[in-house]
């Protein structure tokens, strides 16, 4: 499945945005979906909310699909609200894990 995220629009800063120099907040969303195709709508909604997609995987499991994606550029509160509002798509477990990571230097070598 291919997904191309549009450029995130600048969003208003939430009071719980994480902003310490050299660190960034990312959110790992783990969702159980009835249909893998609903992942497209979920990713579109995330993009519209201003989230930047960092990593994505979809795997079949016990007659459903597990969507795991990591996003940044949204607050922890907005990530939690997003997961709690997914009732139409999620068929089971839905959770979010917040990660505080060191920002990679712009000129890092691979």
Phi and psi in degrees as a GROMACS rama.xvg file:
@    title "Ramachandran Plot"
@    xaxis  label "Phi"
@    yaxis  label "Psi"
@TYPE xy
-104.986  141.55  UNK-2
-142.215  127.553  UNK-3
-116.247  114.019  UNK-4
-78.4612  137.896  UNK-5
-73.7505  163.127  UNK-6
-64.3036  126.989  UNK-7
-64.9961  139.148  UNK-8
-81.1425  149.156  UNK-9
-62.2815  132.499  UNK-10
-116.727  158.437  UNK-11
-66.3499  143.846  UNK-12
-77.2914  129.579  UNK-13
-82.7223  156.489  UNK-14
-65.5071  -21.391  UNK-15
-103.542  18.8003  UNK-16
-61.4463  142.251  UNK-17
-94.175  122.538  UNK-18
-146.714  83.3148  UNK-19
-111.983  138.391  UNK-20
-56.8673  132.983  UNK-21
83.3702  -3.78786  UNK-22
-123.801  152.158  UNK-23
-137.012  153.014  UNK-24
-100.227  126.769  UNK-25
-122.385  158.353  UNK-26
-127.388  129.078  UNK-27
-103.26  116.519  UNK-28
-97.9904  131.534  UNK-29
-124.824  115.758  UNK-30
-130.746  139.816  UNK-31
-98.8829  122.841  UNK-32
-113.618  146.025  UNK-33
-70.1643  -40.0431  UNK-34
-132.096  129.231  UNK-35
-63.4892  -27.8078  UNK-36
-65.3977  -22.7255  UNK-37
-68.0739  -13.581  UNK-38
-60.7542  -33.109  UNK-39
-62.1856  -45.8786  UNK-40
-63.9918  -39.5585  UNK-41
-63.7421  -45.8551  UNK-42
-66.47  -36.6755  UNK-43
-62.397  -44.261  UNK-44
-64.4179  -40.5649  UNK-45
-60.6958  -44.5638  UNK-46
-62.2057  -42.441  UNK-47
-64.0743  -27.6933  UNK-48
-79.7361  -4.01379  UNK-49
96.1933  3.72213  UNK-50
-75.4307  144.714  UNK-51
-103.164  124.846  UNK-52
-75.5772  127.402  UNK-53
-108.81  -36.6656  UNK-54
-154.127  153.406  UNK-55
-152.439  137.483  UNK-56
-148.023  145.622  UNK-57
-130.768  123.941  UNK-58
-131.951  137.989  UNK-59
-70.9896  142.721  UNK-60
-158.087  118.022  UNK-61
49.9782  50.1794  UNK-62
78.1912  5.40565  UNK-63
-133.007  -168.01  UNK-64
-133.566  139.186  UNK-65
-103.962  118.525  UNK-66
-99.6063  124.998  UNK-67
-125.182  119.305  UNK-68
-139.506  148.525  UNK-69
-114.54  128.858  UNK-70
-126.724  160.118  UNK-71
-141.064  176.956  UNK-72
77.8699  14.0663  UNK-73
-130.38  159.202  UNK-74
-78.6207  163.493  UNK-75
-60.7409  -40.4941  UNK-76
-62.8433  -43.0006  UNK-77
-68.409  -35.8195  UNK-78
-65.2311  -43.6659  UNK-79
-64.2949  -42.996  UNK-80
-63.3906  -39.4296  UNK-81
-60.3152  -47.101  UNK-82
-65.0917  -39.8961  UNK-83
-70.7761  -20.7198  UNK-84
-91.8986  8.85602  UNK-85
-92.267  21.0331  UNK-86
-51.927  -34.0057  UNK-87
-69.4817  -26.0196  UNK-88
-104.581  -40.364  UNK-89
-76.9502  136.284  UNK-90
-104.856  -6.96518  UNK-91
-158.355  -122.232  UNK-92
-63.0481  139.287  UNK-93
-147.354  121.633  UNK-94
-147.386  165.57  UNK-95
-133.591  137.715  UNK-96
-119.025  132.837  UNK-97
-98.6345  132.975  UNK-98
-121.261  134.138  UNK-99
-108.015  115.333  UNK-100
-124.57  149.877  UNK-101
-71.6587  137.112  UNK-102
-71.4274  138.486  UNK-103
-73.3896  140.025  UNK-104
-63.6131  149.074  UNK-105
-62.7889  -26.3005  UNK-106
-110.956  31.9928  UNK-107
-67.4483  140.297  UNK-108
-91.5032  147.409  UNK-109
